[in-house]
Amino acid sequence: MTLAIGVPDLSRARQSTVPPLARMAGVTGTVEVAFSVGASARTSIQTTTAPDSLQLAAKEIVQSCVCRRTTTDRLYLLATIDYGVDTAKAPLSLVP
């Protein structure tokens, strides 16, 4: 995962990989997952836009994220996961 400016460091996160069934079927695409991170560093998914074969994997990646928090305010973040044939890239950015 790549973090944009203003996004807190991750203390742990799942590696972004292409789901096996999607890879075998040749499914590619971009998944956007809007989520929030509270003071306890827990993630809560708000919305997801994705093909069905990629949606579950994208949600699992985001739910595995644990941010290091120093403030109590809620952060709203957007993960734009780009699934290629064999690779996946997942930059995280703040929602304006």
C-alpha positions as CSV (number, residue, x, y, z in Angstrom):
1,M,0.0,0.0,0.0
2,T,1.2,3.5,-0.8
3,L,0.2,6.3,1.6
4,A,-0.6,9.8,0.5
5,I,0.5,12.9,2.4
6,G,-1.6,13.2,5.6
7,V,-2.5,9.5,5.9
8,P,-1.2,8.1,9.2
9,D,1.3,5.2,9.1
10,L,0.0,1.7,9.1
11,S,1.0,-0.6,11.9
12,R,-0.3,-3.6,9.9
13,A,-2.1,-4.3,6.6
14,R,-2.7,-7.2,4.3
15,Q,-0.6,-7.5,1.2
16,S,-2.7,-6.4,-1.8
17,T,-2.8,-9.3,-4.3
18,V,-5.1,-10.4,-7.1
19,P,-7.7,-13.0,-5.9
20,P,-6.9,-16.4,-7.4
21,L,-10.3,-16.9,-9.1
22,A,-10.2,-13.4,-10.6
23,R,-6.6,-14.0,-11.8
24,M,-7.6,-17.3,-13.5
25,A,-10.6,-15.6,-15.2
26,G,-8.4,-12.7,-16.3
27,V,-10.5,-10.1,-14.4
28,T,-8.8,-6.8,-14.1
29,G,-10.1,-3.4,-12.9
30,T,-10.1,-0.7,-10.4
31,V,-11.8,-0.9,-7.0
32,E,-12.6,2.2,-4.9
33,V,-13.3,1.6,-1.2
34,A,-14.3,4.6,0.9
35,F,-13.7,3.9,4.6
36,S,-13.2,5.7,7.9
37,V,-10.7,5.2,10.7
38,G,-11.7,6.0,14.2
39,A,-9.7,6.9,17.3
40,S,-9.3,3.2,18.1
41,A,-7.6,2.7,14.7
42,R,-10.4,0.4,13.6
43,T,-11.7,0.7,10.0
44,S,-15.3,1.0,8.9
45,I,-16.2,0.6,5.3
46,Q,-18.5,3.2,3.9
47,T,-18.9,2.4,0.2
48,T,-17.3,0.1,-2.4
49,T,-17.4,0.2,-6.2
50,A,-16.1,-2.9,-7.8
51,P,-16.9,-6.0,-9.9
52,D,-18.2,-8.8,-7.7
53,S,-15.1,-11.0,-8.2
54,L,-12.8,-8.2,-6.8
55,Q,-15.1,-6.7,-4.2
56,L,-14.6,-9.2,-1.3
57,A,-10.8,-9.1,-1.7
58,A,-10.7,-5.3,-1.7
59,K,-12.9,-5.2,1.5
60,E,-10.6,-7.7,3.2
61,I,-7.5,-5.6,2.4
62,V,-9.1,-2.4,3.8
63,Q,-10.4,-4.1,6.9
64,S,-6.9,-5.5,7.7
65,C,-5.5,-1.9,7.8
66,V,-4.6,-0.7,11.3
67,C,-3.5,3.0,11.4
68,R,-1.3,4.5,14.0
69,R,-3.4,7.2,15.5
70,T,-2.3,10.2,17.6
71,T,-5.6,12.1,17.5
72,T,-9.2,11.2,18.3
73,D,-10.8,12.6,15.2
74,R,-12.2,10.3,12.6
75,L,-10.3,10.1,9.3
76,Y,-12.0,9.4,6.0
77,L,-9.9,7.6,3.5
78,L,-10.1,6.2,0.0
79,A,-8.3,3.1,-1.2
80,T,-8.1,2.9,-5.0
81,I,-6.9,-0.7,-5.6
82,D,-5.8,-1.3,-9.2
83,Y,-6.0,-5.0,-10.0
84,G,-3.9,-6.0,-13.0
85,V,-3.4,-9.5,-14.5
86,D,-0.8,-10.5,-11.9
87,T,-0.3,-7.5,-9.6
88,A,-2.4,-5.2,-7.4
89,K,-1.5,-1.6,-6.3
90,A,-3.3,0.1,-3.5
91,P,-2.7,3.8,-2.8
92,L,-4.5,5.3,0.2
93,S,-5.5,9.0,0.2
94,L,-7.5,11.3,2.4
95,V,-11.1,12.1,1.3
96,P,-11.4,15.9,0.9
